């Protein structure tokens, strides 16, 4: 199962969960295959994202060492140099970005890239 935004939704994707509007009314049932018409209507219905069936293998578990995390933080520091990382939202965003970059670095090291 995977969560995708409305912008990522494509015809032919199978729903892993029903799509409902903001009032909880059923729009598309679980298991349905998205049509082009569905994809075009999702944002008009106010839907932000959908759960789809996914054949992709889950990401392998990787160990993120303090060194990898520090390297990720170093790589991202230019991107956040003008941002106030003391602000709760910016701090959380930086943490998520560091976590994702650290996972990428750990996977690269695992694959020998």
LUMKE-919723 format. One record per residue: x, y, z of N, C-alpha, C in turn. Coordinates in steps of 0.05 Angstrom, whole numbers. Example, Ala and Ser with C-alpha at 12.3 -4.5 7.8 and 13.67 -1.06 7.14 Angstrom:
<rec><n_u>264</n_u><n_v>-114</n_v><n_w>156</n_w><ca_u>246</ca_u><ca_v>-90</ca_v><ca_w>156</ca_w><c_u>264</c_u><c_v>-66</c_v><c_w>156</c_w></rec>
<rec><n_u>257</n_u><n_v>-45</n_v><n_w>142</n_w><ca_u>273</ca_u><ca_v>-21</ca_v><ca_w>143</ca_w><c_u>258</c_u><c_v>1</c_v><c_w>157</c_w></rec>
***
This chain:
<rec><n_u>17</n_u><n_v>-23</n_v><n_w>0</n_w><ca_u>0</ca_u><ca_v>0</ca_v><ca_w>0</ca_w><c_u>18</c_u><c_v>25</c_v><c_w>0</c_w></rec>
<rec><n_u>10</n_u><n_v>45</n_v><n_w>-14</n_w><ca_u>25</ca_u><ca_v>70</ca_v><ca_w>-16</ca_w><c_u>6</c_u><c_v>94</c_v><c_w>-17</c_w></rec>
<rec><n_u>14</n_u><n_v>115</n_v><n_w>-5</n_w><ca_u>-1</ca_u><ca_v>140</ca_v><ca_w>-5</ca_w><c_u>10</c_u><c_v>157</c_v><c_w>-28</c_w></rec>
<rec><n_u>-7</n_u><n_v>167</n_v><n_w>-45</n_w><ca_u>2</ca_u><ca_v>185</ca_v><ca_w>-66</ca_w><c_u>-16</c_u><c_v>210</c_v><c_w>-66</c_w></rec>
<rec><n_u>-4</n_u><n_v>232</n_v><n_w>-73</n_w><ca_u>-20</ca_u><ca_v>257</ca_v><ca_w>-75</ca_w><c_u>-37</c_u><c_v>256</c_v><c_w>-100</c_w></rec>
<rec><n_u>-56</n_u><n_v>274</n_v><n_w>-102</n_w><ca_u>-73</ca_u><ca_v>275</ca_v><ca_w>-125</ca_w><c_u>-57</c_u><c_v>281</c_v><c_w>-150</c_w></rec>
<rec><n_u>-36</n_u><n_v>296</n_v><n_w>-148</n_w><ca_u>-18</ca_u><ca_v>302</ca_v><ca_w>-171</ca_w><c_u>-4</c_u><c_v>277</c_v><c_w>-181</c_w></rec>
<rec><n_u>1</n_u><n_v>258</n_v><n_w>-164</n_w><ca_u>14</ca_u><ca_v>233</ca_v><ca_w>-171</ca_w><c_u>-5</c_u><c_v>211</c_v><c_w>-181</c_w></rec>
<rec><n_u>-31</n_u><n_v>215</n_v><n_w>-177</n_w><ca_u>-50</ca_u><ca_v>195</ca_v><ca_w>-185</ca_w><c_u>-51</c_u><c_v>192</c_v><c_w>-215</c_w></rec>
<rec><n_u>-53</n_u><n_v>167</n_v><n_w>-224</n_w><ca_u>-55</ca_u><ca_v>161</ca_v><ca_w>-252</ca_w><c_u>-76</c_u><c_v>141</c_v><c_w>-258</c_w></rec>
<rec><n_u>-88</n_u><n_v>142</n_v><n_w>-281</n_w><ca_u>-108</ca_u><ca_v>122</ca_v><ca_w>-290</ca_w><c_u>-95</c_u><c_v>95</c_v><c_w>-289</c_w></rec>
<rec><n_u>-110</n_u><n_v>75</n_v><n_w>-280</n_w><ca_u>-100</ca_u><ca_v>48</ca_v><ca_w>-278</ca_w><c_u>-90</c_u><c_v>40</c_v><c_w>-250</c_w></rec>
<rec><n_u>-87</n_u><n_v>59</n_v><n_w>-233</n_w><ca_u>-79</ca_u><ca_v>53</ca_v><ca_w>-205</ca_w><c_u>-103</c_u><c_v>40</c_v><c_w>-191</c_w></rec>
<rec><n_u>-97</n_u><n_v>20</n_v><n_w>-174</n_w><ca_u>-119</ca_u><ca_v>7</ca_v><ca_w>-159</ca_w><c_u>-119</c_u><c_v>18</c_v><c_w>-131</c_w></rec>
<rec><n_u>-143</n_u><n_v>24</n_v><n_w>-121</n_w><ca_u>-146</ca_u><ca_v>36</ca_v><ca_w>-95</ca_w><c_u>-143</c_u><c_v>15</c_v><c_w>-73</c_w></rec>
<rec><n_u>-127</n_u><n_v>21</n_v><n_w>-53</n_w><ca_u>-124</ca_u><ca_v>3</ca_v><ca_w>-29</ca_w><c_u>-143</c_u><c_v>11</c_v><c_w>-7</c_w></rec>
<rec><n_u>-156</n_u><n_v>34</n_v><n_w>-10</n_w><ca_u>-175</ca_u><ca_v>44</ca_v><ca_w>10</ca_w><c_u>-196</c_u><c_v>61</c_v><c_w>-5</c_w></rec>
<rec><n_u>-220</n_u><n_v>63</n_v><n_w>5</n_w><ca_u>-240</ca_u><ca_v>79</ca_v><ca_w>-8</ca_w><c_u>-233</c_u><c_v>109</c_v><c_w>-8</c_w></rec>
<rec><n_u>-242</n_u><n_v>123</n_v><n_w>-28</n_w><ca_u>-238</ca_u><ca_v>152</ca_v><ca_w>-30</ca_w><c_u>-264</c_u><c_v>165</c_v><c_w>-21</c_w></rec>
<rec><n_u>-261</n_u><n_v>182</n_v><n_w>-1</n_w><ca_u>-285</ca_u><ca_v>196</ca_v><ca_w>9</ca_w><c_u>-281</c_u><c_v>227</c_v><c_w>7</c_w></rec>
<rec><n_u>-303</n_u><n_v>241</n_v><n_w>7</n_w><ca_u>-300</ca_u><ca_v>270</ca_v><ca_w>7</ca_w><c_u>-297</c_u><c_v>280</c_v><c_w>36</c_w></rec>
<rec><n_u>-297</n_u><n_v>306</n_v><n_w>39</n_w><ca_u>-292</ca_u><ca_v>318</ca_v><ca_w>66</ca_w><c_u>-315</c_u><c_v>311</c_v><c_w>85</c_w></rec>
<rec><n_u>-338</n_u><n_v>305</n_v><n_w>75</n_w><ca_u>-361</ca_u><ca_v>298</ca_v><ca_w>91</ca_w><c_u>-363</c_u><c_v>268</c_v><c_w>97</c_w></rec>
<rec><n_u>-344</n_u><n_v>253</n_v><n_w>86</n_w><ca_u>-343</ca_u><ca_v>224</ca_v><ca_w>90</ca_w><c_u>-360</c_u><c_v>208</c_v><c_w>70</c_w></rec>
<rec><n_u>-370</n_u><n_v>221</n_v><n_w>50</n_w><ca_u>-386</ca_u><ca_v>207</ca_v><ca_w>30</ca_w><c_u>-367</c_u><c_v>192</c_v><c_w>11</c_w></rec>
<rec><n_u>-375</n_u><n_v>167</n_v><n_w>4</n_w><ca_u>-359</ca_u><ca_v>150</ca_v><ca_w>-13</ca_w><c_u>-359</c_u><c_v>161</c_v><c_w>-41</c_w></rec>
<rec><n_u>-335</n_u><n_v>165</n_v><n_w>-52</n_w><ca_u>-333</ca_u><ca_v>175</ca_v><ca_w>-80</ca_w><c_u>-324</c_u><c_v>152</c_v><c_w>-98</c_w></rec>
<rec><n_u>-304</n_u><n_v>137</n_v><n_w>-89</n_w><ca_u>-294</ca_u><ca_v>114</ca_v><ca_w>-105</ca_w><c_u>-289</c_u><c_v>91</c_v><c_w>-85</c_w></rec>
<rec><n_u>-300</n_u><n_v>67</n_v><n_w>-90</n_w><ca_u>-297</ca_u><ca_v>46</ca_v><ca_w>-71</ca_w><c_u>-268</c_u><c_v>34</c_v><c_w>-71</c_w></rec>
<rec><n_u>-261</n_u><n_v>21</n_v><n_w>-49</n_w><ca_u>-236</ca_u><ca_v>6</ca_v><ca_w>-47</ca_w><c_u>-235</c_u><c_v>-15</c_v><c_w>-68</c_w></rec>
<rec><n_u>-212</n_u><n_v>-19</n_v><n_w>-80</n_w><ca_u>-208</ca_u><ca_v>-39</ca_v><ca_w>-101</ca_w><c_u>-213</c_u><c_v>-29</c_v><c_w>-129</c_w></rec>
<rec><n_u>-226</n_u><n_v>-6</n_v><n_w>-132</n_w><ca_u>-232</ca_u><ca_v>4</ca_v><ca_w>-158</ca_w><c_u>-206</c_u><c_v>13</c_v><c_w>-172</c_w></rec>
<rec><n_u>-206</n_u><n_v>11</n_v><n_w>-199</n_w><ca_u>-184</ca_u><ca_v>20</ca_v><ca_w>-215</ca_w><c_u>-190</c_u><c_v>49</c_v><c_w>-223</c_w></rec>
<rec><n_u>-172</n_u><n_v>67</n_v><n_w>-219</n_w><ca_u>-177</ca_u><ca_v>95</ca_v><ca_w>-227</ca_w><c_u>-179</c_u><c_v>98</c_v><c_w>-257</c_w></rec>
<rec><n_u>-198</n_u><n_v>113</n_v><n_w>-265</n_w><ca_u>-201</ca_u><ca_v>120</ca_v><ca_w>-293</ca_w><c_u>-190</c_u><c_v>149</c_v><c_w>-297</c_w></rec>
<rec><n_u>-187</n_u><n_v>157</n_v><n_w>-321</n_w><ca_u>-177</ca_u><ca_v>185</ca_v><ca_w>-327</ca_w><c_u>-197</c_u><c_v>205</c_v><c_w>-315</c_w></rec>
<rec><n_u>-223</n_u><n_v>198</n_v><n_w>-317</n_w><ca_u>-244</ca_u><ca_v>215</ca_v><ca_w>-306</ca_w><c_u>-241</c_u><c_v>218</c_v><c_w>-275</c_w></rec>
<rec><n_u>-235</n_u><n_v>195</n_v><n_w>-262</n_w><ca_u>-231</ca_u><ca_v>196</ca_v><ca_w>-233</ca_w><c_u>-207</c_u><c_v>215</c_v><c_w>-226</c_w></rec>
<rec><n_u>-185</n_u><n_v>211</n_v><n_w>-240</n_w><ca_u>-161</ca_u><ca_v>227</ca_v><ca_w>-235</ca_w><c_u>-167</c_u><c_v>256</c_v><c_w>-238</c_w></rec>
<rec><n_u>-181</n_u><n_v>264</n_v><n_w>-259</n_w><ca_u>-188</ca_u><ca_v>292</ca_v><ca_w>-264</ca_w><c_u>-206</c_u><c_v>303</c_v><c_w>-243</c_w></rec>
<rec><n_u>-223</n_u><n_v>287</n_v><n_w>-231</n_w><ca_u>-243</ca_u><ca_v>296</ca_v><ca_w>-211</ca_w><c_u>-232</c_u><c_v>297</c_v><c_w>-183</c_w></rec>
<rec><n_u>-211</n_u><n_v>283</n_v><n_w>-177</n_w><ca_u>-201</ca_u><ca_v>281</ca_v><ca_w>-149</ca_w><c_u>-197</c_u><c_v>309</c_v><c_w>-136</c_w></rec>
<rec><n_u>-183</n_u><n_v>327</n_v><n_w>-149</n_w><ca_u>-177</ca_u><ca_v>353</ca_v><ca_w>-137</ca_w><c_u>-202</c_u><c_v>370</c_v><c_w>-135</c_w></rec>
<rec><n_u>-220</n_u><n_v>367</n_v><n_w>-155</n_w><ca_u>-246</ca_u><ca_v>381</ca_v><ca_w>-154</ca_w><c_u>-263</c_u><c_v>372</c_v><c_w>-130</c_w></rec>
<rec><n_u>-260</n_u><n_v>347</n_v><n_w>-122</n_w><ca_u>-274</ca_u><ca_v>336</ca_v><ca_w>-99</ca_w><c_u>-261</c_u><c_v>344</c_v><c_w>-73</c_w></rec>
<rec><n_u>-238</n_u><n_v>356</n_v><n_w>-74</n_w><ca_u>-224</ca_u><ca_v>365</ca_v><ca_w>-50</ca_w><c_u>-207</c_u><c_v>343</c_v><c_w>-38</c_w></rec>
<rec><n_u>-201</n_u><n_v>322</n_v><n_w>-53</n_w><ca_u>-185</ca_u><ca_v>300</ca_v><ca_w>-43</ca_w><c_u>-155</c_u><c_v>308</c_v><c_w>-46</c_w></rec>
<rec><n_u>-140</n_u><n_v>304</n_v><n_w>-25</n_w><ca_u>-112</ca_u><ca_v>311</ca_v><ca_w>-25</ca_w><c_u>-94</c_u><c_v>288</c_v><c_w>-33</c_w></rec>
<rec><n_u>-101</n_u><n_v>264</n_v><n_w>-26</n_w><ca_u>-85</ca_u><ca_v>241</ca_v><ca_w>-32</ca_w><c_u>-102</c_u><c_v>215</c_v><c_w>-30</c_w></rec>
<rec><n_u>-91</n_u><n_v>193</n_v><n_w>-40</n_w><ca_u>-105</ca_u><ca_v>168</ca_v><ca_w>-40</ca_w><c_u>-85</c_u><c_v>145</c_v><c_w>-33</c_w></rec>
<rec><n_u>-97</n_u><n_v>123</n_v><n_w>-22</n_w><ca_u>-81</ca_u><ca_v>99</ca_v><ca_w>-17</ca_w><c_u>-84</c_u><c_v>81</c_v><c_w>-41</c_w></rec>
<rec><n_u>-61</n_u><n_v>72</n_v><n_w>-52</n_w><ca_u>-63</ca_u><ca_v>54</ca_v><ca_w>-75</ca_w><c_u>-49</c_u><c_v>28</c_v><c_w>-69</c_w></rec>
<rec><n_u>-56</n_u><n_v>7</n_v><n_w>-84</n_w><ca_u>-42</ca_u><ca_v>-18</ca_v><ca_w>-82</ca_w><c_u>-15</c_u><c_v>-13</c_v><c_w>-95</c_w></rec>
<rec><n_u>6</n_u><n_v>-24</n_v><n_w>-83</n_w><ca_u>33</ca_u><ca_v>-19</ca_v><ca_w>-95</ca_w><c_u>48</c_u><c_v>-45</c_v><c_w>-96</c_w></rec>
<rec><n_u>60</n_u><n_v>-51</n_v><n_w>-119</n_w><ca_u>76</ca_u><ca_v>-75</ca_v><ca_w>-122</ca_w><c_u>105</c_u><c_v>-71</c_v><c_w>-115</c_w></rec>
<rec><n_u>111</n_u><n_v>-46</n_v><n_w>-108</n_w><ca_u>139</ca_u><ca_v>-39</ca_v><ca_w>-102</ca_w><c_u>147</c_u><c_v>-53</c_v><c_w>-76</c_w></rec>
<rec><n_u>172</n_u><n_v>-62</n_v><n_w>-76</n_w><ca_u>183</ca_u><ca_v>-74</ca_v><ca_w>-51</ca_w><c_u>187</c_u><c_v>-52</c_v><c_w>-31</c_w></rec>
<rec><n_u>183</n_u><n_v>-59</n_v><n_w>-5</n_w><ca_u>188</ca_u><ca_v>-38</ca_v><ca_w>15</ca_w><c_u>218</c_u><c_v>-31</c_v><c_w>16</c_w></rec>
<rec><n_u>223</n_u><n_v>-7</n_v><n_w>25</n_w><ca_u>251</ca_u><ca_v>2</ca_v><ca_w>27</ca_w><c_u>266</c_u><c_v>-16</c_v><c_w>47</c_w></rec>
<rec><n_u>290</n_u><n_v>-23</n_v><n_w>40</n_w><ca_u>305</ca_u><ca_v>-39</ca_v><ca_w>59</ca_w><c_u>311</c_u><c_v>-23</c_v><c_w>84</c_w></rec>
<rec><n_u>313</n_u><n_v>-37</n_v><n_w>107</n_w><ca_u>320</ca_u><ca_v>-23</ca_v><ca_w>132</ca_w><c_u>350</c_u><c_v>-16</c_v><c_w>130</c_w></rec>
<rec><n_u>357</n_u><n_v>8</n_v><n_w>138</n_w><ca_u>384</ca_u><ca_v>16</ca_v><ca_w>138</ca_w><c_u>391</c_u><c_v>29</c_v><c_w>165</c_w></rec>
<rec><n_u>416</n_u><n_v>25</n_v><n_w>173</n_w><ca_u>424</ca_u><ca_v>38</ca_v><ca_w>198</ca_w><c_u>435</c_u><c_v>65</c_v><c_w>192</c_w></rec>
<rec><n_u>425</n_u><n_v>85</n_v><n_w>206</n_w><ca_u>434</ca_u><ca_v>112</ca_v><ca_w>202</ca_w><c_u>452</c_u><c_v>118</c_v><c_w>226</c_w></rec>
<rec><n_u>478</n_u><n_v>119</n_v><n_w>220</n_w><ca_u>498</ca_u><ca_v>124</ca_v><ca_w>241</ca_w><c_u>499</c_u><c_v>155</c_v><c_w>245</c_w></rec>
<rec><n_u>510</n_u><n_v>162</n_v><n_w>268</n_w><ca_u>513</ca_u><ca_v>191</ca_v><ca_w>273</ca_w><c_u>530</c_u><c_v>205</c_v><c_w>252</c_w></rec>
<rec><n_u>549</n_u><n_v>191</n_v><n_w>240</n_w><ca_u>566</ca_u><ca_v>202</ca_v><ca_w>219</ca_w><c_u>549</c_u><c_v>208</c_v><c_w>194</c_w></rec>
<rec><n_u>532</n_u><n_v>189</n_v><n_w>187</n_w><ca_u>515</ca_u><ca_v>192</ca_v><ca_w>163</ca_w><c_u>495</c_u><c_v>215</c_v><c_w>168</c_w></rec>
<rec><n_u>484</n_u><n_v>217</n_v><n_w>192</n_w><ca_u>465</ca_u><ca_v>239</ca_v><ca_w>198</ca_w><c_u>480</c_u><c_v>266</c_v><c_w>197</c_w></rec>
<rec><n_u>504</n_u><n_v>267</n_v><n_w>207</n_w><ca_u>519</ca_u><ca_v>292</ca_v><ca_w>206</ca_w><c_u>526</c_u><c_v>299</c_v><c_w>178</c_w></rec>
<rec><n_u>532</n_u><n_v>280</n_v><n_w>161</n_w><ca_u>538</ca_u><ca_v>285</ca_v><ca_w>133</ca_w><c_u>513</c_u><c_v>296</c_v><c_w>119</c_w></rec>
<rec><n_u>490</n_u><n_v>284</n_v><n_w>124</n_w><ca_u>465</ca_u><ca_v>293</ca_v><ca_w>112</ca_w><c_u>459</c_u><c_v>322</c_v><c_w>121</c_w></rec>
<rec><n_u>463</n_u><n_v>327</n_v><n_w>147</n_w><ca_u>458</ca_u><ca_v>354</ca_v><ca_w>157</ca_w><c_u>477</c_u><c_v>374</c_v><c_w>144</c_w></rec>
<rec><n_u>502</n_u><n_v>366</n_v><n_w>140</n_w><ca_u>522</ca_u><ca_v>384</ca_v><ca_w>127</ca_w><c_u>514</c_u><c_v>389</c_v><c_w>98</c_w></rec>
<rec><n_u>504</n_u><n_v>369</n_v><n_w>84</n_w><ca_u>496</ca_u><ca_v>372</ca_v><ca_w>56</ca_w><c_u>471</c_u><c_v>390</c_v><c_w>53</c_w></rec>
<rec><n_u>454</n_u><n_v>390</n_v><n_w>73</n_w><ca_u>429</ca_u><ca_v>406</ca_v><ca_w>72</ca_w><c_u>433</c_u><c_v>434</c_v><c_w>83</c_w></rec>
<rec><n_u>454</n_u><n_v>439</n_v><n_w>97</n_w><ca_u>457</ca_u><ca_v>465</ca_v><ca_w>110</ca_w><c_u>456</c_u><c_v>489</c_v><c_w>90</c_w></rec>
<rec><n_u>467</n_u><n_v>486</n_v><n_w>65</n_w><ca_u>464</ca_u><ca_v>508</ca_v><ca_w>47</ca_w><c_u>435</c_u><c_v>514</c_v><c_w>39</c_w></rec>
<rec><n_u>419</n_u><n_v>493</n_v><n_w>38</n_w><ca_u>391</ca_u><ca_v>496</ca_v><ca_w>30</ca_w><c_u>375</c_u><c_v>512</c_v><c_w>52</c_w></rec>
<rec><n_u>383</n_u><n_v>507</n_v><n_w>77</n_w><ca_u>368</ca_u><ca_v>519</ca_v><ca_w>100</ca_w><c_u>383</c_u><c_v>543</c_v><c_w>112</c_w></rec>
<rec><n_u>404</n_u><n_v>553</n_v><n_w>98</n_w><ca_u>421</ca_u><ca_v>573</ca_v><ca_w>110</ca_w><c_u>406</c_u><c_v>599</c_v><c_w>117</c_w></rec>
<rec><n_u>385</n_u><n_v>606</n_v><n_w>102</n_w><ca_u>370</ca_u><ca_v>631</ca_v><ca_w>108</ca_w><c_u>345</c_u><c_v>626</c_v><c_w>124</c_w></rec>
<rec><n_u>340</n_u><n_v>601</n_v><n_w>132</n_w><ca_u>316</ca_u><ca_v>594</ca_v><ca_w>147</ca_w><c_u>322</c_u><c_v>595</c_v><c_w>177</c_w></rec>
<rec><n_u>301</n_u><n_v>602</n_v><n_w>192</n_w><ca_u>304</ca_u><ca_v>602</ca_v><ca_w>221</ca_w><c_u>297</c_u><c_v>574</c_v><c_w>232</c_w></rec>
<rec><n_u>317</n_u><n_v>558</n_v><n_w>237</n_w><ca_u>312</ca_u><ca_v>530</ca_v><ca_w>245</ca_w><c_u>302</c_u><c_v>529</c_v><c_w>274</c_w></rec>
<rec><n_u>300</n_u><n_v>552</n_v><n_w>288</n_w><ca_u>288</ca_u><ca_v>552</ca_v><ca_w>314</ca_w><c_u>257</c_u><c_v>553</c_v><c_w>313</c_w></rec>
<rec><n_u>247</n_u><n_v>560</n_v><n_w>289</n_w><ca_u>218</ca_u><ca_v>560</ca_v><ca_w>285</ca_w><c_u>209</c_u><c_v>531</c_v><c_w>285</c_w></rec>
<rec><n_u>187</n_u><n_v>525</n_v><n_w>299</n_w><ca_u>179</ca_u><ca_v>496</ca_v><ca_w>301</ca_w><c_u>174</c_u><c_v>483</c_v><c_w>274</c_w></rec>
<rec><n_u>162</n_u><n_v>496</n_v><n_w>255</n_w><ca_u>157</ca_u><ca_v>484</ca_v><ca_w>229</ca_w><c_u>183</c_u><c_v>480</c_v><c_w>213</c_w></rec>
<rec><n_u>200</n_u><n_v>500</n_v><n_w>213</n_w><ca_u>225</ca_u><ca_v>498</ca_v><ca_w>198</ca_w><c_u>243</c_u><c_v>477</c_v><c_w>211</c_w></rec>
<rec><n_u>243</n_u><n_v>476</n_v><n_w>237</n_w><ca_u>259</ca_u><ca_v>456</ca_v><ca_w>251</ca_w><c_u>250</c_u><c_v>428</c_v><c_w>244</c_w></rec>
<rec><n_u>223</n_u><n_v>424</n_v><n_w>244</n_w><ca_u>212</ca_u><ca_v>397</ca_v><ca_w>237</ca_w><c_u>218</c_u><c_v>391</c_v><c_w>207</c_w></rec>
<rec><n_u>216</n_u><n_v>410</n_v><n_w>190</n_w><ca_u>221</ca_u><ca_v>406</ca_v><ca_w>162</ca_w><c_u>251</c_u><c_v>398</c_v><c_w>158</c_w></rec>
<rec><n_u>268</n_u><n_v>412</n_v><n_w>172</n_w><ca_u>297</ca_u><ca_v>405</ca_v><ca_w>170</ca_w><c_u>302</c_u><c_v>377</c_v><c_w>180</c_w></rec>
<rec><n_u>289</n_u><n_v>369</n_v><n_w>202</n_w><ca_u>292</ca_u><ca_v>342</ca_v><ca_w>212</ca_w><c_u>283</c_u><c_v>321</c_v><c_w>192</c_w></rec>
<rec><n_u>260</n_u><n_v>326</n_v><n_w>179</n_w><ca_u>250</ca_u><ca_v>307</ca_v><ca_w>159</ca_w><c_u>270</c_u><c_v>305</c_v><c_w>135</c_w></rec>
<rec><n_u>279</n_u><n_v>329</n_v><n_w>126</n_w><ca_u>298</ca_u><ca_v>329</ca_v><ca_w>104</ca_w><c_u>324</c_u><c_v>315</c_v><c_w>111</c_w></rec>
<rec><n_u>334</n_u><n_v>319</n_v><n_w>135</n_w><ca_u>359</ca_u><ca_v>305</ca_v><ca_w>143</ca_w><c_u>354</c_u><c_v>275</c_v><c_w>144</c_w></rec>
<rec><n_u>331</n_u><n_v>267</n_v><n_w>155</n_w><ca_u>325</ca_u><ca_v>238</ca_v><ca_w>157</ca_w><c_u>324</c_u><c_v>225</c_v><c_w>129</c_w></rec>
<rec><n_u>311</n_u><n_v>239</n_v><n_w>111</n_w><ca_u>309</ca_u><ca_v>228</ca_v><ca_w>83</ca_w><c_u>336</c_u><c_v>226</c_v><c_w>70</c_w></rec>
<rec><n_u>351</n_u><n_v>248</n_v><n_w>73</n_w><ca_u>378</ca_u><ca_v>248</ca_v><ca_w>60</ca_w><c_u>396</c_u><c_v>227</c_v><c_w>73</c_w></rec>
<rec><n_u>394</n_u><n_v>224</n_v><n_w>99</n_w><ca_u>410</ca_u><ca_v>204</ca_v><ca_w>113</ca_w><c_u>403</c_u><c_v>176</c_v><c_w>103</c_w></rec>
<rec><n_u>377</n_u><n_v>170</n_v><n_w>99</n_w><ca_u>369</ca_u><ca_v>144</ca_v><ca_w>88</ca_w><c_u>381</c_u><c_v>140</c_v><c_w>60</c_w></rec>
<rec><n_u>380</n_u><n_v>161</n_v><n_w>44</n_w><ca_u>391</ca_u><ca_v>159</ca_v><ca_w>17</ca_w><c_u>421</c_u><c_v>153</c_v><c_w>18</c_w></rec>
<rec><n_u>435</n_u><n_v>167</n_v><n_w>36</n_w><ca_u>464</ca_u><ca_v>162</ca_v><ca_w>38</ca_w><c_u>470</c_u><c_v>134</c_v><c_w>48</c_w></rec>
<rec><n_u>454</n_u><n_v>125</n_v><n_w>68</n_w><ca_u>458</ca_u><ca_v>98</ca_v><ca_w>78</ca_w><c_u>452</c_u><c_v>77</c_v><c_w>57</c_w></rec>
<rec><n_u>432</n_u><n_v>81</n_v><n_w>40</n_w><ca_u>426</ca_u><ca_v>62</ca_v><ca_w>19</ca_w><c_u>448</c_u><c_v>63</c_v><c_w>-2</c_w></rec>
<rec><n_u>458</n_u><n_v>86</n_v><n_w>-9</n_w><ca_u>480</ca_u><ca_v>88</ca_v><ca_w>-28</ca_w><c_u>505</c_u><c_v>73</c_v><c_w>-17</c_w></rec>
<rec><n_u>510</n_u><n_v>76</n_v><n_w>8</n_w><ca_u>533</ca_u><ca_v>61</ca_v><ca_w>20</ca_w><c_u>528</c_u><c_v>31</c_v><c_w>20</c_w></rec>
<rec><n_u>503</n_u><n_v>23</n_v><n_w>24</n_w><ca_u>496</ca_u><ca_v>-5</ca_v><ca_w>24</ca_w><c_u>499</c_u><c_v>-17</c_v><c_w>-4</c_w></rec>
<rec><n_u>492</n_u><n_v>-1</n_v><n_w>-24</n_w><ca_u>494</ca_u><ca_v>-10</ca_v><ca_w>-52</ca_w><c_u>521</c_u><c_v>-6</c_v><c_w>-64</c_w></rec>
<rec><n_u>539</n_u><n_v>8</n_v><n_w>-50</n_w><ca_u>566</ca_u><ca_v>12</ca_v><ca_w>-59</ca_w><c_u>568</c_u><c_v>33</c_v><c_w>-81</c_w></rec>
<rec><n_u>550</n_u><n_v>52</n_v><n_w>-81</n_w><ca_u>550</ca_u><ca_v>73</ca_v><ca_w>-101</ca_w><c_u>571</c_u><c_v>94</c_v><c_w>-95</c_w></rec>
***
